Amino acid sequence: MREIWDYIVIGAGPAGSVFCAKAAASLRILRLDGSFRGEKPCGGLLAPQAAEAIASLGWTMPTKVLADPQVFAVRTMDLQAEIVQSYPRSYLNMRRPAFDAWLRGMAGSGVTTIRARATGLRQEADGWAVEFRCPDGSVDTARGRAIVGADGAGSLVRRAVAPGRDILRYTAIQQWFPLEGVAPLYACVFHRPTSESCSWLFTKDGQIAFGGAFAPKGARENFEEQKRLLRERYGFPLAQALRTEACAVYRPRRRRDLYMGRAGAYLLGEAAGLISPSSFEGISYALKSGAALADAANAAARRREGEAVQDAREGKPARGGMGNENCAEALGASGSGLVHESVKRNRGAAGMGECETPVQRRRTDEAAQVFAAYRRATAGLRREVLRRRAKRPFMYWPWLRRLVMKSGVQALRRK
C-alpha cells in the first residue's frame, strides 16, 4: 500500500471502532479488522457504565443488538462451599457479534477497513510500517504516522512499544450448548481448586453458555472440571458443546500495568490494561478510552488546520509535507525486516535527532501533544481500575466471600 495514513488502528472491537467513528471526519484512518478469526469468549452483558458511555457519545443502540432474555439478577455460586445467592444487577443482555458490528458501522465510509490480522510493526523516520495478513493468506504492508493498539490482551502494539510491561494473563474458555429445560439465568461461578478467578454461566437466544478465566497451565482440564460439577450437582445441560471459543484476558494488579502508550503509538482499552480486575468488565473502558484518544487527535487536527489558515493569510509556506527523504534513507529507517522491540522515544526514535527535519519535528511535537491530552483524559479510568482492586477480596478470597454470601447482605429475597 502506497498511501500514508494519519492513523493505523489495529483492532476493530469497541475501543478501535469508537476512535474511528469519532475521528473519521478529520483524519485519514486505516482500520485492520481481525474479527474474521472467530468470536472471543464474552458474557455479552452491557454494564451500566458501558451504557452510560454510549449515551455520552450521543448514540442510540438498535434493538437488534439485544438478546433474549433480559435478566436483572446475578446468581452467585460457590461450588466448593455449595452456597448460592442472587444479587440484583442492571445489565443489558446483548449479542456481542451484533454489538461489535454496530459499532464498526458507526464510522461509515470515512474509514478504510481491511479484514486482516497485524503480524509485525516497524518504526520508520516518518511513522510506522504495519505488516498484515489477509484471510486468503496474502501479506501486505501499510504505513501511517501513528498507530493505535486496540487489539486487546496480548496486544502486538503493546509488546512492540513496551516490552517488559507484562500483565497477569488468564486463558478464557467458553462453550455453547443447546438450552434444555433451564430457566433464564446469569450466574457467576467460583471454585478455588480449579481457578483463582471466576467463571460465568448464562442463557442467550435459546442456548446456554459456560465460560471462565483460568491460569494458562491446565486451563482446559480445570474448565472441564468446573463443567462437570455444574452438570452433576446442578443439572445444567453442559454435555454436547456446539462451539468453543478461547482467548487471553488481562488482570491488572499494579499501576505500571496501566500503560497508555507513547507519542505516536497509543493503546486503548484492554491493550492499555483498562479492564476491571474484579469482574473483567472491559467494554466501558474500551468505549471511553477510544473516545478520549479521538478527542485528543481531533483537537490536534483543528489546531493544525487553524495554523494552516493563518499561514495562508500571512503568505507563509505550508508547514506540512512528507519530510526529508534523504535524511530518512541515510538513517536506514526504511530497512527491511519487522521487529518486535522497544524503540527510543519521540525525536530519538528510529535514530532521529539532529537529522530530523522541521516537518518531522512538527509531527513529533503534535504526537506528543496528542498523547499528553489522551493521558490526562484517561487518568480517571486508570484510577477507577486501581480502585476496583479493593473489590477482589470480597469476590475471590473464599472465606470472605462465603461470609458475605451467608450474611445475605444485598441478596435478593424471593417472594
N, C-alpha and C positions, 0 to 999 in steps of 0.2 A: 504494500500500500504506500503510495507516494505522499498522500496528504498528511500534513502535520496538524494534529488535533490540539485544542486547548487542554482538554482533559480526556484521559482514557480511564473509564470506570470498569474495574474488574469485579463482576458480580452483579446480578440483576434481581436480588432479593429486595426487601423493604428499604434498606439503607440506600443502596445504589439507585433504586427507582425513584425515591423521593428526591435525591440530589438531582437526578436527570430531569425530573418533571419541573423542579423549581429553577434550574439553571439553563434549561434548553434555549430560552429566548435570547440569552446574552452570550452564550458560549458555544463553541463547536465541540461536540461531545461524541465520543465513540464508546459504546457500551458492549462489553463482552458478556454474553448470557450463556452460562454453563448449565442451565437448568435441564437441558436435554439429557443429562446423565442420570436423572431419576429424582424422586422426591426424598426429602430429608425427614427423619422422624420428628414429629411435631404433634402436640396435643390438639392444636387448632383452636385454642381458646384465646380470644382477644380480651386482654385485661383492661380494666377501666382507664389506666394511664395511657394505654395504646389508643383507645377510643378518643381520649382527650387530645392526643397528638394529632389524630386525623381531623378532629374538629378545629384545632388551631390552624391547620392548613387551609381551612375553608372548604374541605371536600366532604362529599356525602357518599357513603358506601352503598352499592347496589345490593338489593335483596338476594340476588343470585349467588352472592358470596356466602350467605348464611346457610348453615346446615340444620338438619333436623335430628334430635330435638334441641331446644334451648333449656339448659339445666342451670339452676340457680343455687346449687349446693355442691360442696365437695365432700365426698366420703373419704375419710382418712382411715387407713387400715394398717395396723401394726401386726404383721404376720407372725412375728416371734412371740409377742405377748398375747396375740389373738384379741386385740381390742379394736373396736370400730366406733367411730364417731362421725357425725356430719356437721359441717360448718357452712354458714351462708356465704356465698360469693357471687359477685355480679359480673360474670364473664359472658361474652358472646361466643357461641359455638359456630365456627366458620369452616369453610372448605379452604384449606391452606393453598392448594394449587390455584384455585379461583381468585383468592385474595392476592396472591403474588402477580397473577396475570392482570388483574385490575390495576394494581399499582404500576406495573410495567407500561401499561397503556396510557397512563396519565401524562407521559411525556409527549404523546402524539408523534407527529412526523419530525419534530425538532431535534431528535436524537437518532444517530445511526446505530443500529443494533446488529451485531453479528452473533449467531449462535456458535459459540466456541469456548474452549477452555484455555485460559492463560497457562503457559508452560514455562516461561522464563522472562526475566527482566534484565535490562542493561541500562545504566545511566550513561547518557551522552552529553556532549557540550551544550546542547540546546534542549535537553529534556530527557525523555525516556523512550527506550525501544521495548516493546512488549511482543514476545512471540506467542502465538496461539495456534491451537489445533482444532479444526472443524470436525463435525460428526463424520464426514466422509474420509477423514484421515489426512486431509491436506493441511499444510502448515504455511503460515504467513507471519509477517511482522508489521506491527503498527507503531507509529511514533507520535508522541504527544509531549507537550510542555510540562504536563503534570499527570500523575497517576492517582487514582483513588482506589484503595483497597476496601471493597465491600464484599469480601469473599469469605467471611465467617471464620470459624475455628480452623486452624491450620493455614491461615492466610498466607498466600505467596508473597504479597507485598510486605506484610509484617516480617516474614522471615528474611526478606531481602534487605530491608532498611533497618531492622532492629534484631539482629541475631543475638541470642543470649537473654532476650526478654521472654523467656518461655513461660507459659501459663499452665497450671494443672489442667490436664485434659482427661475427660472420660470418653468412653465409647458408648454412644447412644444406639440402641437397637429397638426396633418397633415392628410388630407384625399385626396383620389384619386378618379377621376371621368372620365367618358368617354369623349373623346375630340369631341366636336360637333361644327364645324364651327368657331373655334378660330384660328387666325393666331399665329404662334410660338412666344413665348414671355418668358421673365423672368421679374417679377415685384417685387418691394419692396413696401410694403403697410404700411401706418401709419394711426392710428386712436386713438387719445389720450383718448377719453372717455372709450374705451374698453381695451387699453393696453398702458403702457409707453414704450413698446418695439416695435418691428417691426414684420410684417408678410411677407409671400412670396407667390408668385403665379407663376407657371411655367408649360410648356408643355414638355413632355418627352415620346418618343416612343408610340405615339398615345393616350396618356392620359394627363389630366391636373390635377395638384395637388395644393392644397391650405393648407398652414400651418402657424403657428405663435407661438410666445412665450408670455405667459400670466402669470399674477400673479396667484398663485395656487388657491386662493379663487375666485370662479366664473369663472374659466378658460373656461369651456365648454360653458357657456352662452355667454361670450364675443367672443369666437371663432365663435359661431353661428351668432351673430350679425354682425360681420365683413363679414361673408359669405353671409348673407342676403343683405348687402349693395352692395357687388360686383355683386351679382346676379341681383338685381333690378335696380341698377344705370348703370351698365356697361354691363349687359347681359352675364356674364360668366356662363357657364353651371355647377353650383355647387349644384345640387338638389339631385341626387341619388348617394351616395358615394359607391364606390367599396370596399374600405377598410379604416380603421382608424388606425393611429399609434400615440403613445404618449410616452414621456419620460421627465425627468428633464433636465434642461440645466443651467449651471452656468453663472453668470455675475460678474467677479472680479471687485472690486471697490477700493481696497486698497492693499498696499504692503504685508500685512500679509495674504491676500487671496492666495498669490502665495507661496505654500509650497511644496518643492520637496521631503519631507520625512525625513528620517534619516538613519544612518548606518544600513544596513540590511533590510530596508523597504523603498523602493523607489517608488515615484509617478511620473507618466508620463502623458503628455497631459492634458486633461480637469480635470482629478483627481487631478492634481497639481495646477489647476486654470489657466492653459495655454490655454486661449481661448480669442478671440477678444471681448472686452466689447462693441464694437460698432456694428460689423457685425455678431458676433457669429461664425466667421470662426475659426475652430479648427484643421483642418486636417494638416496644415503646422506645427503647434506647436506639434502635436502628432508625426509626422514623425521625426522632428528634435530632440525632447526630447528622443524618442526611440533610435535614432542613437547615441545620446550623452551618454546615460547610457551604451549602448553596447560597445562603445569605452572605457569607464572607466573600465568596467568589463573585457574586453579583455586585457587591459593593465595590470590589476592586475593578470590575469591568466598567462600572459607572464612572469611577474616578478616571480611568484611562480614557474613556470617551470624552469626558469633560476637558481633560488636558489636551486631547487632540483638537477639539473645537477651539480652545484658547490658542493653541499653536497656529492653527489656520488663520485665525483673526490677526495674529501678530506677524504672519508671514514666515514662521519658523518651519524648518524641515520636520517631516513626520518622525516621531520617536520609535515607530515600530520597525519591522523587518526581521529577517532571519539571522542576522548577525554575521560575524566574520568566519566564513567557511574555511579559509586558510588556517586560521588560528585553531579551529576545531580539529582540522586534519593533522596539524602539527602535534596536537596533544594526543593523537591516537584515539579520540573519543568515539570514532565510528569503527573501531576494530571489531573483528569477528569474535563470536563466542558469547554465550549468555552466562551470566554469573549470578549466584545467589549469595551475595555477601554485602556487608555494610560498606557504604561509601562516605567520604568526608562530607561535612555539612555545607549547605549553601554555596558560597563562592569558591570554596575549596573543592567542591565535588568535581569528579572526573578530571582532577589535576588542574583545574582552572585557577586563576588568581590574577597575576599581572597580565596574562594574555586575554583576560575577559574583556569583551567589547562593551561599549556603552549600552547597546541594545540588550546584551546578555545580563549586564549589571542591573538594568531596569527590571528585567523579568525576575531576576533573583530577588530584588527588593520587594517586588509585588507579591511573589510567592511567600516571602517571609511575613508580609502584612496579612495575607490571607490566613496563614497558619496561626499567627498571633490572635487574630479575630476569632478563628474557629476554636482555638483552645480556650479563650475566655468564655465563649458562648457555651461550651460543654463542661465548664467547671462544676456546675450544679449536678450534671449527670454523674460525674466521677464521684462527687461527694455522696450522692444517693447510693451508688453501688457499694461504696465502703460502709455506709450506714447499714445496709441490708445484711452485712456480715453478722450483725448483732442478732439477727433472727435465726441464724443457723442452729445454735444450741437448742432452741425450743423445738426445732424440727428434727434434728439429727442426733442429738445426744439421747440414747434410748431411755435412760432413767428420767430425764427431764420431760421428754415427750410423753412418756406414759403418765407422769404426774399430772401434766396438763390435760391429757385426754381423760383420765379417770376423774378429774375435778369437774369436768363438764363445762368449764368456763367457755362462753361464747358458742357452745354447741347448740344445735337445733333441738328443740323439744317438739317431737311429733305429737299431733293431736289426733 
